[in-house]
């Protein structure tokens, strides 16, 4: 279980402006094991900062993060981060990319190759071990990133707007692929997105964040059935309800911000 | 039928669709004109293709061409080799560590901008007329383009790639060897390719101005003896050497950085 308590992050205001920006203001979030949580919000709401703090790439000013009762600081093997555009290293083959995390950890060559090959097979890329990222499709690149993320057997998978840069059709296919692989692996997921539909479609739970100060303004359990690619969840009345409610939550906060500005 | 076929050929030539045919024809015309004109000029001033080809066996049988070539390769290999190793290392450190950059950048820009030839008298004063001077001259010619390219390679590494390593908890040593070095490889090889050209120039100049040996020395000797046909053999050999070395580096670039071609296209 992941528990985030009283997390705060303040940046100095960008040049010229005075004062400080409260990117995250007293954020608290408890995520039970194996839950798929989508962090939703407009740009600047602090969702990516929150994810980076959990990943250990950014330090919080105050507050704590505990995973299964243990306080974490800095990056660790209990968490895997999937970057925007997947963060594959172009000079490494599929196998080289998947084994990268294990290699950094100091695992011996034979052992890490064995584990990596196993995960490559599990994401359906057997036979592509020696291809380079530029030689495979976007969907296959995502699977490489997931194989790398899962190879550490993490408790929490962190994903930073992985589909932000792809077109609608590709995005929908990648979402289904992600869900399918996640079902077989079972981990807790924190998925950052700015798309309402994506958040509802993927998540068990949608956490809505709003900016200045960065706060959680809504926290909704979607209660939609799985597997979602087979049930046509997007045409369920519940999907529309959720979309409406979440849009209201986002819009309301945006109005408040404009009024304050 | 034959007319339309001929017309089609002309059209495709004009459209640039027959590159090898055009190149071959152009080269043949150049050589033919050179041969025709060269034969009408006093051989002291000008040689021509068939005379140059005829001079090759004589040069090979006395062994003078081989000796000159090996002497040149000796200083080129050492000078260029040192420049590649030290230039890459310096560029990597300057690119990654701000302090190293601040310590060296002014000196390096100054030396890079100085015409190499201007330094030759001082180099001879310090290192004499022998092999050492030649190595230093070649080294100075090749060192700076490698540093400068390696440096910009490191500066161009995407923040994302470094963060991939950071997110895995990588140490600075691991980031350096597993991210910084491979990510800047395409820039390093570009630097080496530029350096090779400059090193060959440095080599010839060094051999002309210091103890007269090697291919540069052969040029001076044949020039003084008005052996213009032999002189051209050496010049052509240098041209072939330059092209061969550059192609070798291009081959290595494709082998070492196969991902870069596609990335450039993006």
Interface residues (C-beta under 8 A of the other chain):
Chain A: X55 X56 X57 X74 X75 X76 X77 X80 X81 X83 X84 X85 X87 X89 X90 X91 X92 X100 X101 X103 X104 X105 X132 X133 X134
Chain B: X160 X161 X163 X164 X165 X166 X167 X168 X169 X170 X174 X178 X179 X182 X183 X185 X257 X258 X259 X260 X262 X263
